[in-house]
Amino acid sequence: MQFLRLLLFLLAFLFVFSTNPPLSAEESKPNILFILTDDQGWTTLSCYGNPLMKTPHLDQLAAEGMRFTDAYAIPQCTPTRATLLTGTHTATNGMWHVIPWYGWPWARVEEPPFREQLLPEQCRLPHGLKQAGYVTGMAGKWHLTSNEHGAYTHLKAESGPLFGFDEVAPPGPGSQNTGDKWVDHLTDAACEFMEENRDRPWFYYLSHHTLHGVVSAPEDLIQKHLDQGAPEEGLGNATYLAAIEHLDHSIGRLMKKLDDLELSDNTIVVFLSDNGGFDTAYTNPKESLPVYRGEEPLPFRRYEFENNPLREGKGSLYEGGTRVPCIVRWPEKIEAGAVSETPIHVVDWYPTLLDAAGVELEESPAGESLVSVFQGESLPERPLYWYTPLYDTNWKLTPSAAIREGRWKLIHSFGDWFDDEAIYHKGAKTELFDLEEDLSETTDLSAEHPEIVDRLKRKLFKWIRNSGSIIPQKNLHLDPAKAFDKTRNKQPWNQNNPFEG
């Protein structure tokens, strides 16, 4: 009798196995849709407190996944994109500056040389996923080379495989600064890619141009917000709100496509901005003043969207420039409606996505895998770093670096700085903020906690040196009369670039 029961069990098992074979390793890997927007501030989503409008599709994504309150990027475009795709900090990969080259060669602090072209082998994220059996693709803003491989607007399709992308969508019609900034075109490309590769694991990097200036949106949506009382220009203007709404619509289209293809349950969707929002911008003083020595404020250029309660915006090491919206949906791992206060950095996405794909990294990554965080755990407290040794008067930025560890954040300016009124000051400056008590960074506590300042500053400087970068020093070519002259022409002392050749 026992033999008969065993025989029947084996026959039943073989029948189930033959009609429902187990998933292969590749079939069980999660798909990955990584959506990176441009200059989208923390408070532009209603689930992050947008007071002017709703973003229902992004709110729904957050309701179905995890919303991060303390997600960070680098405060400008190129550095974040390089960090994301290489899995290394800007102090290591050398791409801490927007490309192509420009600089302030006569300023008070010398700007170190920077990498001006990402090398194909540095693009480790798509290469790593491709080696793990993924088909890989991308669409949209590239901004990591300015050579035969591509430039600001897009990576060339023929160069895609060199950088790990099997498919690269073509640029949209006309300029990325007009119409809807290619939002529909890039969304269409992503939907087509997902449909064509629905039967195999895939990774798609959807890199939008919106909300970067020149801000543009469909005319009917602009008129809608004008009719609702939004101003034509300034903070919370109708064009900016329309661009947010149009982007939100595109997220809804992408999620519907995943549903229609029955891929939602096994797809990781990441929504992230490349830096903080465009709040206030200034012009280079030499463009409007015959002589500028820092005694008067930088000339104002324009407003777009207020980042309150965060301080400053794009280009700044204050929270408004670095803290960004981040939503992750992965139904197999993430409980719907989860909120994480774990501080995370853009450098974490390389180990996270390879971990999710089942890849065991041979080297020790610069970031941490967030897969455990997705499942409700927390990471051990660790320092997060930023290295921005450059001038950019659009954002009142001077050579500086920052570290956050737990509740404490330290910002160090190496030789000069601008105050809240955009007035220039000479000399180094170190600020310390308690983000748990002072999210808006209104109170500098450096004088009250010199021991914390000393500890964090030592750790920051050691990290810069260990990363292979240098601590910016006084510029031997300082010329006070030309200190604020921005140029795209390299001077003789700028010609020797260790990242070239």
N, C-alpha and C positions, 0 to 999 in steps of 0.2 A: 504493500500500500504506500509506504514511504517513497519507494522508487517511482511509483506512478505519479505521486504528487510532485516530485522533483522534475520528472519528465514534462508534466504539464506546465510547471513554472518556467522551465527553460524554453519550451515552445512559445509561451506567451511573451517572454522577454525578447526572443528572436523576432517575433511578429512586430512588437513595438519598435524595436531597434531598426528593423528594415523599413518600416513606414515612417518613422520619425528619427532619422539618424542624428547623433549629437552634433552640435555646432562645432565647426572647425575653429581653430585658434583665431584665424583671420575674421571669420563671421561673427565672433563674439566681441571683437574689439569695438569700442565705441567710436562712432563718427565724431568729428570735431568741427564745429563752425565757430570761428573766432572773428568777431565783429569789432573793429577798431574805428572809432570816430575821431574827428579832428577838432581840438579846442573845445570840447564839450564839458562844461563845468559841472561840478558836483550837484548844484542846485537847479539844473535844467530839467531834471526829471521830477514828476510830481511825487514819486515815491521817495525822493530825497528832499522834498519840501518846496518845489517850484510853486510860488504863490500866484503866478499869472496865467497858468494853463495846465491842462491835464495831458499826460502821456499814457493813455490806457494800455497800449500794447506792451510797452516796457514795464509798466506796473504789473501787467499780467505775467510777464516773464519773471518778475521778482516774486510774485505770489506763487508761482509754480517752482521756484528754485531758491537760491540763496542770494541775498543782497549784502554786500560788504560795505560797512560804514567807514573803514579805515584802509581803503585801497589807494596805492600810490603809483604815480608814474614820474618820469623826468619832466621838468617844466617846459620843454620844447619838443618839436616834432621829431627830427632826425635821431636824437639820443634815445627816445623811448622806442622807436622802431628798431634801432640797432640792438638795444638791450633785449627786446622781445625775441628777435630772431636769432641772436647769438647766444642768449642765455648768460651773458656776462655784463658786468657793470661798465659804464662809460669810462671809468678810470682804467679799465683793463682793455676794452676794445678800441679805445681812442676816439670814438665817435661822440664826443660830448658837445659838439658844435653843429649847428645847422649848416648844411652844405647848399651850394658851392661856397668857396672861401670868401670871407669878408672879415674885417677886423678893425681894431683901434690901435695901430702900431705905435702911437706916440702917447698913449695913456699912462697913468701912474703905475699900474701893475702890468707886467708882461704876460700876455696870453700865451700859454704853451702851444706848440704845434698839435694838430689833431688829424685824425684819419679822414681823408676826403672821399674815399671810395671803399665801400664794403667789399671785401673779397668773397668770391663765391663759397669758398670752404668755411668762411665764418658763419654762414647762414645755417646754423646747426639744427634749428627746430624743424624745418621741412625736410632736411636731409635725414634727420633721425627718424622721423615718422615714415618717410619713404622706405628706409631700410627695414622698418618694422612691418612692411606690407601695405602701407597706405598709398592710395592715389592722392596726389596733392595738387592744389590749385590756388590761385589768388586773383583778385581783381582790385583795381584802384590805386590809391596813392602809394608810391614807392619811396622816393626821397632818401635813398641810400647810396645812389651812384649818380654821377653826372658825366657819363662816358658812353661807350658803345652799347652798354647793357641797358641803359634806361636813365631816366632823370626824375624830376619831381613828380610828374603826373602818373607815371606807370613804368613797370618793368617790361622790357621787350619780350615778346613771346618766345623768340628764338634763344634768348638768354635764360628763360625760366628754368630749364633742366640744370643749368650750371649752378643755380641757387637752390635747387631742390624742389622746384615746382614743375609738375608734369604739364600743367595747363596754366596759361596766363590770359586773362580776358583782355581784349583790346581796349584802348581808351575810348571814352564816349565821344559823341559828336561835338564839334566846336570846342569851347573853352570850359574847363572845370569851374570857372568863376561866374558862369552865367546859368540861366535856367534853374534847374534843380540840383546843379553841381554833380550831375551824373548819378544821383541816388537811384533813380529807376533803372538806368543802364547797368549799374553794378549789381543791383539786386536781381535783375533778370539773369545776369551771368552766373550768379551764385545759385539761383534756382535751377538753371539749366544744368550746371555741373552736378548738383545733388541728384537730379533725375537720371542723368547719364550714368552715374556711378552708384546707384541705389543698392546694387547687389554686392558691393565690396566696401571695405572700410575706407573712409576718405577724411581728408583734412582740407578745409577751405579757409583762407585768410581773406576776409572781406574788409578792405581798407578804404573807408569813405573819405571824401574831401570835405564834406560838410561837418562842422559849422565854421570852418576856417574862412577868414576874410579873403576875398570879397564875399560877404555873406549874400546868398541868393536863394530864391525859393520860387515855386509856382505862383503866378500872379493871382490866381483865384484865392489861394490861401493867404497871401499878403493882404488882399482886399478884405477877406473875412476878419482878420485881426485889426485892420484899420477901422472897420465897421463896429468892432467891439470896443473901440476906444484906445487901442495901442498907438503910441506915437510913431511918426514916420522915421524919426532918428532918435538916438540916445538910448539910455538903458531900457531894456525890454521893448525894443522897437518891433514893429509889425513884421518886418522881413525876418528878423531873428526868430520870433515866435513861429512864423510860418515854416522856417527851416527845421525847427525842432519837431513840429507837427508832421511834416513830410517824412522826416527820418523815422518817426514813430510809426507811421503808416507802413514804411518799408519793413520794419521789424515784424509787424503783423503779417505781411505777405510771406516773409521767410518762415515764420512759425506755421502758417497754414500749409505751406509747401511740405514741410516736414511731416505734418499730420496727414496730408494727402498721400504721401509716399510711405506712410506707416513707419517712419524713421524716428519719431520724436522720443520714444522710450530709450533708444540706444544712441542718442546723440547728445554730446556735450555742447551746449551753447554758451559762449562767453561774450559778454558785452562790456567794453572798456573804452575809455577815452585816452588819447595819447598825452594829454596834459590838462591842466586846469583851464577854466573858461576864460574867454576874452572879456575882461571887465573894463579896464581903462588902458589906453595906449597913448604913448607920447611920441613926438617926432624927434629926430636927431637935431639938437639945438643949432648946429651949423647950417641947417637947411632954412632956418627962419631968423637967426640972429647973426649979425656981423661978427661979434666976438662973444664967446661964452666961456666964463671961468668958474661957473658954479654958484655965483652969488644969487641968481634968480632961478625959479623953478624951470624944469624942463617944459618946453612948449607942449600943450595938450593936443592930442590928435582926435580921438573919438571914444565914446562909450558903446558897449553892446549889451551886456547882461550882468546884473549885480550878483556877486558871489557870496554875499552875506549868508551865514555868519562867518564865512571864511575870509581871511585877510588877503588882499591883493588878488592876482589872477595869473594868467599865462605868463611864463617867463620868470616867475618869482619863486624863491624857495620857501616863502610862506605857504600856508596850507592851501590857499586859493590857487596856487600854481601847480601844486603837486598832488593834492587829494582829488581823486576822480571817482565818478560813478562806476561801479563794477557789479554785474549781475551774472550768476552762473546757474544754468539749469541742466541737471543730469538726473532724470527720474530714477535711475537705478541706484544712485548713491546719495542724492540730496533730498532731504525732507522738504516738502512744499512749504513755502512761507518762512524759511529759515533766515535768520539775520546773524551775521558774524561780525564781531568787533575786533577780530584778530587783525593786527596790522600786517598788510601784505604789500609786496613790491613787484613791479613789472618783471624783475629778474626771476621771480618765482614761476613764471608760466612755462619756461623750458622744462625744468624737472617735473612740473605738475602734469603736463600733457604727455610727456614720454612715460611717466609712471602710469597714467591712465591707460596708455596704449600697451602696457605690459613690458616696457623696455627697462632693463636694469642698467643704469649708467655706470660706466667704468670709472669715470673721474668723479671727483667731489664737486658738485655744482655750486655756483655762486649763490643760488637761491634755494628755497625749500619747496618740496612737493606739498601741495595743498589738498591732496586727496583725503587725508585724514581730517582736515578742517571741513571739507564737504560733508563728512559723516558726523559732524558735531563735536569733534575734538578740538583742542587748541594746541598751537605750537609753543614750544619753550620760548621764553622771552629772548629776543635777539636784536641786535642793532640793524637798522636800515640806513643806507647811505646814499648821498647825492654828491656829485662832483661837477661843478659848473664854473670853471675858471675863465669866464669870458665876460666881455662887455656887450650889452644890448640896451641902448637907451630907449627902445620902444617900451621896455618893461621895467626900467630903472634897475637893470641887472648889472652888477659889477662882479669881478672874480670872487667866487665864494664856494662854500661846501657846507653840507649839513649832515646831521646824524639824528635819528630818533631811536630811543631805547625806552620801551615801556611808556610811561607818561611824559618823559622828558624829551624835548627837542632842542638841539643846539644848532644855531646858524652862525658861521664864521665868515666875515668879509675880510679878504686878505690885505687890502690897502686903502680902500675907499668905499663909499656907499651913499645911497640916496635915502632921504627920510620920507615920511608919509606925505609931505608937501612937495616932493620931487625936487628938493634942494640938495645939492651935492656937498659931501663932507669928505675931507681927507683923513687918512689914518685907518688902521684895522679896527674891527668891531666884532665882538662876540655877544650873541643874545641867547638867552635860555628861556624856554616856555614850558609851562605845565599844561599839556593838552587836555588832561582830564578836567581841570578846573577852568581852563582858559582856551577854548577851541579857537577863538578869534585872535589869539596871540596879541593881546592888548598890553600885557604886563611883562616886561623883561625882568626875570628873576636872577640874572647873572650875579648881581652884587650880593644877593642874599644867600646864594648857594655856590660859593667859589669852589668848594670841593667837588661838586657835580660838574661844574664847568671844566675844571682841570681834568677830571676823569674822562669825560666825553670828548674833550678836545684832543687829549692824547690818543684816544682810541681812533678818532677821525683821522688825525695826521698819520698814524701808523698804518691805517687801512689804505690811505692814498699812496703811501710809499710802497707798501706791499703789493699794491695793484699794478705797479710799474709806472705810475704817474708821478708828477712832481708837485711840490708846494709852490704856488705862484709867488714870485718875488718882485721887488721894485724894478721897474723898467729902466734899463740903462739908457734908453732912447727917449725918455720922457721929454716932451716939449709942451709946456703949459699952454702955449698959443695954439697948438694943434691937437691937444689931448682928446678932444671930442670929434675929431675928424674921422669919420668912418670911410673906409676905402675897400675896394675889391682888388686893388693893385698891391701885390706883395712887395714889401721892402726887402733890401738885401739880407737883413737879419731874419727874415721870415722864409727864406728860400730853402734852408736845410730842414727838411721834414723827415724824421726817422720812419714815418709810416709809409713813405713813398719809396719806390724802387725795389 
